[in-house]
Amino acid sequence: MSKASFQINTFVLGPLATNTYVLQDGDACWVVDPAMWPGPLVQFIQKVKLSPQRILLTHAHGDHIAGIGDLKSAWPQLEVFCPAGDADMLADASANMSAAFDAPITAPPAEQLIQPGRTLTLGQTQLEVLDTSGHTPGGVSYYCPHQSVVLTGDALFAGSIGRCDIPGASESRLTANIRNHLLNLPDETVVLPGHGPHTTIGAERRGNPFLS
């Protein structure tokens, strides 16, 4: 399989500078973690004439689901894939933490609930669903082995990990899942987090102070 047909575009959206990703293989694309104010993303998809098929969520905090309604208004056929453990957060602004910012956000129910261990296929590209829960009860990451990239949501950042001082979080669970399901990936694997700059698995294994 050629890597040339697969592309990832990053959009930094909303008041919390949330990274939203468009995964493209040929004309088909999926949107990962659509954040608030997704206008630039919508314009990009329309400009390059992509065919959006799915919305993938790494977890269901408000800043990662705020754009779902706008995207489904533009493309009603879009199906939302949500980690099963976070499904109830979509309709609960307190659980998804948006109510705490005085900006309650809800989203429609997911069309599909996903569990770790599943493999999703976009064109010729496969994404493995990894358990990186701990920041939220059901958080997952999406690993593309052939592309050497993993989308980690708010589980793993450059030099940090997701917050665990919030309802439903567990630091011991998160760090165990990072060690067992992310740090075992090849060093050169590029980490695309939910906020902040990209990094690599090798860099985080060697220098992340939360994992030493």
C-alpha positions as CSV (number, residue, x, y, z in Angstrom):
1,M,0.0,0.0,0.0
2,S,1.3,3.4,-0.9
3,K,1.4,6.1,1.9
4,A,0.8,8.8,-0.7
5,S,-3.0,8.5,-0.7
6,F,-3.2,9.0,3.1
7,Q,-3.0,12.5,4.6
8,I,-3.7,14.1,7.9
9,N,-4.6,17.8,8.2
10,T,-4.6,19.5,11.6
11,F,-7.0,22.3,12.6
12,V,-6.5,24.1,15.9
13,L,-10.1,25.2,16.9
14,G,-12.1,26.7,19.7
15,P,-11.2,28.6,22.9
16,L,-9.1,25.8,24.3
17,A,-7.0,25.4,21.1
18,T,-8.2,21.8,20.5
19,N,-6.5,19.8,17.8
20,T,-9.1,18.5,15.3
21,Y,-7.8,16.2,12.6
22,V,-9.0,15.3,9.1
23,L,-7.9,11.9,8.0
24,Q,-8.0,11.5,4.2
25,D,-7.5,8.4,2.1
26,G,-8.3,9.3,-1.5
27,D,-11.5,11.3,-1.6
28,A,-12.9,9.8,1.6
29,C,-12.2,11.4,5.0
30,W,-12.9,11.1,8.7
31,V,-12.9,13.9,11.2
32,V,-11.3,13.2,14.6
33,D,-12.5,15.2,17.7
34,P,-14.4,18.1,16.0
35,A,-14.0,21.1,18.2
36,M,-15.9,24.4,18.5
37,W,-16.0,26.8,15.5
38,P,-15.2,24.2,12.8
39,G,-15.6,26.7,9.9
40,P,-12.0,26.4,8.6
41,L,-12.3,22.6,8.6
42,V,-15.7,22.7,6.8
43,Q,-14.2,25.1,4.2
44,F,-11.2,22.8,3.7
45,I,-13.3,19.7,3.1
46,Q,-15.5,21.6,0.6
47,K,-12.6,23.2,-1.2
48,V,-10.7,19.9,-1.8
49,K,-14.0,18.1,-2.5
50,L,-13.6,15.4,0.1
51,S,-16.4,13.0,1.0
52,P,-16.8,12.9,4.8
53,Q,-17.9,9.6,6.2
54,R,-17.3,9.4,10.0
55,I,-16.6,11.4,13.1
56,L,-14.2,9.6,15.4
57,L,-14.0,10.7,19.1
58,T,-11.0,9.9,21.2
59,H,-13.1,10.9,24.2
60,A,-16.2,12.9,24.9
61,H,-15.2,16.1,26.7
62,G,-17.0,19.2,25.5
63,D,-14.1,20.7,23.6
64,H,-13.7,17.6,21.5
65,I,-17.4,17.2,20.6
66,A,-18.5,20.8,20.2
67,G,-18.3,20.7,16.4
68,I,-20.4,17.6,15.9
69,G,-23.7,19.5,15.3
70,D,-22.2,21.8,12.7
71,L,-20.6,19.0,10.8
72,K,-23.7,16.9,10.8
73,S,-25.7,19.9,9.6
74,A,-23.3,20.1,6.7
75,W,-23.1,16.4,6.1
76,P,-26.1,14.6,7.6
77,Q,-24.7,11.2,6.5
78,L,-21.8,11.5,9.0
79,E,-21.7,8.8,11.6
80,V,-20.3,9.4,15.0
81,F,-18.1,6.8,16.5
82,C,-17.7,7.3,20.3
83,P,-15.8,5.2,22.9
84,A,-18.5,3.1,24.6
85,G,-17.3,4.2,28.1
86,D,-17.9,7.9,27.2
87,A,-21.3,7.5,25.5
88,D,-23.3,9.1,28.3
89,M,-21.1,12.2,28.3
90,L,-22.4,13.3,24.9
91,A,-25.8,14.5,26.2
92,D,-24.6,15.5,29.7
93,A,-22.9,18.9,29.9
94,S,-21.8,18.3,33.5
95,A,-20.2,15.0,32.7
96,N,-18.4,16.3,29.6
97,M,-17.1,19.3,31.6
98,S,-18.5,22.0,29.4
99,A,-21.0,23.2,32.1
100,A,-18.0,24.0,34.3
101,F,-17.0,26.7,31.7
102,D,-20.5,28.2,31.6
103,A,-20.9,27.0,28.0
104,P,-22.9,23.8,28.2
105,I,-22.3,21.6,25.1
106,T,-24.2,18.5,24.1
107,A,-24.2,16.3,21.0
108,P,-26.6,13.7,19.5
109,P,-26.1,10.1,20.4
110,A,-23.4,8.2,18.6
111,E,-24.3,5.9,15.7
112,Q,-21.6,3.5,16.8
113,L,-20.0,2.8,20.1
114,I,-16.4,1.4,19.9
115,Q,-14.3,-0.7,22.2
116,P,-10.5,-1.1,22.3
117,G,-9.3,-3.9,20.1
118,R,-11.4,-2.9,17.1
119,T,-9.8,-2.1,13.8
120,L,-11.3,0.6,11.6
121,T,-10.6,0.9,7.8
122,L,-10.5,4.2,5.9
123,G,-9.8,3.4,2.2
124,Q,-6.6,1.3,2.4
125,T,-5.6,2.6,5.9
126,Q,-6.3,0.7,9.1
127,L,-6.7,2.3,12.5
128,E,-6.3,0.2,15.6
129,V,-8.4,1.3,18.6
130,L,-6.2,1.3,21.8
131,D,-7.4,1.6,25.4
132,T,-6.0,4.9,26.8
133,S,-8.8,5.5,29.3
134,G,-8.1,7.3,32.5
135,H,-8.5,10.9,31.5
136,T,-12.1,9.8,30.8
137,P,-13.7,6.5,31.6
138,G,-13.7,5.3,28.0
139,G,-10.9,7.3,26.2
140,V,-9.2,5.6,23.3
141,S,-6.3,6.3,20.8
142,Y,-6.2,5.5,17.1
143,Y,-3.0,3.9,15.9
144,C,-2.1,3.7,12.2
145,P,0.8,1.2,12.0
146,H,1.6,1.7,8.3
147,Q,1.6,5.5,8.7
148,S,3.6,5.3,12.0
149,V,1.1,7.7,13.7
150,V,-1.1,7.6,16.7
151,L,-3.9,10.0,17.6
152,T,-4.0,10.2,21.4
153,G,-6.7,12.8,22.3
154,D,-6.0,14.0,25.8
155,A,-4.2,10.9,27.0
156,L,-0.7,11.7,26.0
157,F,0.8,15.1,25.2
158,A,4.3,16.4,24.5
159,G,5.9,16.3,28.0
160,S,2.6,15.7,29.8
161,I,-0.5,13.5,30.2
162,G,-4.2,14.2,30.5
163,R,-5.7,15.8,33.6
164,C,-6.7,13.3,36.2
165,D,-8.1,15.7,38.8
166,I,-11.6,15.8,37.2
167,P,-14.7,13.6,37.6
168,G,-14.3,10.1,36.1
169,A,-10.5,10.3,35.8
170,S,-7.9,8.0,37.2
171,E,-4.2,8.7,37.1
172,S,-3.2,5.2,37.8
173,R,-5.4,3.8,35.0
174,L,-4.2,6.5,32.5
175,T,-0.5,6.0,33.2
176,A,-0.9,2.2,33.1
177,N,-2.7,2.4,29.7
178,I,-0.1,4.8,28.3
179,R,2.7,2.4,29.3
180,N,1.0,-0.7,28.1
181,H,-0.6,0.6,24.9
182,L,1.4,3.6,23.7
183,L,4.9,3.4,25.0
184,N,5.2,-0.1,23.5
185,L,4.8,1.4,20.0
186,P,7.9,2.1,17.9
187,D,10.0,5.1,18.9
188,E,9.4,6.8,15.6
189,T,5.6,6.8,15.9
190,V,4.3,10.3,15.7
191,V,1.9,11.3,18.5
192,L,-0.9,13.6,17.4
193,P,-2.4,14.9,20.7
194,G,-5.6,16.7,21.5
195,H,-3.8,19.9,22.4
196,G,-0.4,21.3,21.7
197,P,2.5,20.2,19.4
198,H,3.1,16.8,17.9
199,T,5.7,14.6,19.5
200,T,7.0,11.0,19.2
201,I,6.7,7.9,21.3
202,G,10.4,7.8,21.7
203,A,10.6,11.3,22.9
204,E,7.9,10.7,25.5
205,R,9.4,7.4,26.7
206,R,12.7,9.1,27.3
207,G,11.6,12.5,28.6
208,N,8.0,12.7,29.8
209,P,8.2,13.5,33.5
210,F,4.8,12.0,34.3
211,L,6.0,8.6,33.0
212,S,9.4,8.3,34.5
